[in-house]
Structure formats: structure tokens, C-alpha cells
Amino acid sequence: MGVIRKDFKRGKELVGKGHISRTDFDKLEAEFTSARRAQPGQTGFAVHHTESPF
């Protein structure tokens, strides 16, 4: 996650300066968001395990 976070922060700076396109930044943002959601402990949502009685 560390590299993805750094890429996102750097992309935020570069898109503001016009060095990368908004489309490229949107891709970085989507990757960053997906990575955050993939880490259950980092999302703020509780992870529950339920078993069926069958």
C-alpha cells in the first residue's frame, strides 16, 4: 500500500501542475481507492464471519 499511496500523492501534485493528465490521475485514484478497500482493517468497517446452520 505504501507505494500506491506515494504514487497517489505524487500524482495529486503533478495533475495540479499540469504535468500529467486528469485521466492518468483518475487511474491512480482508482488504484489507491481499491487498495484501501482491499485492506479490511483499514476501511473502518467491521469484518464479520457467519456460518450457515446447514
Helices and strands as residue ranges (DSSP letters): H 2-17, H 22-37, G 40-42
